[in-house]
């Protein structure tokens, strides 16, 4: 019995030691202090690629599409023929109108000559002249209806969608193609209200697209919204590509970094050490292997993951940094182990 008791006690002791060394052990953190660095402040925003001007290429008449001369991704010039509708009826109407106009014109000329010789009355000659004008108007209308079967690009642009295919029946106003002007393509980014100070039209920016990881495109702020989202507390900032993007996908996710200013030798910490709490920001200060939350005022945030500390922290004070999942469990007075 004594032997079993001793073995059980030893196992229990080992388990207690293991618990203290693992589950119950103080969280391991890294200690960092304020350092002076040159920071380039960049305001972050997330949004989508959109086009300010998207034009629907549509028909003025109802008809069946018999030919298509463009597809998604094609760059087209204004006036380029993009679609053709069935036109046999309109062609026959035009031929009939031309014949009627020719006859009416001959009659008008003949009766004018007869009236000039007083062989018919001037009133009769004028009636034939009027009939000629009516025939000319009908011929012009028939020609316009035939022209309406040929659908051209209304402006320069990139075809972003072909909405109908050959054989489909199109109705007036129904878009066969959607055309976007690359010069009007930008990112509609949502920026936190608290970061908007210093953001203005003309500020340079860098744009990252999901389709081009690791690559950045130059941009510029071209428009600021004037009504924030009341739920997210974000404002829309439109950032254009400079130069315009040739190959784009509307609706694609994008990140923008608006270059605000460059600050020289300012007090800063790794951004991972600074957390948001309520409406403020702060850090976990280390003292005698325990941590305490301390509010700070932040300034510029550099994309290299450093944040300016304007006030609230003294030089030499050590701040705890750990994995986000670990830091979420921090509380005032919590014991920590500072990594060497």
Beta strands, then each sheet from edge to edge (+ up, - down):
strand 1: 27-32
strand 2: 35-51
strand 3: 54-58
strand 4: 63-68
strand 5: 75-76
strand 6: 81-85
strand 7: 150-152
strand 8: 157-162
strand 9: 169-170
strand 10: 175-180
strand 11: 185-192
strand 12: 204-209
strand 13: 216-224
strand 14: 234-241
strand 15: 253-270
strand 16: 275-277
strand 17: 280-287
strand 18: 290-302
strand 19: 306-311
strand 20: 319-321
strand 21: 336-338
sheet 1: 20+ 1- 21-
sheet 2: 16+ 17- 18+ 19- 15+ 2- 11+ 14- 13+ 12-
sheet 3: 3+ 10- 8+ 5-
sheet 4: 7+ 6- 4+ 9-
end
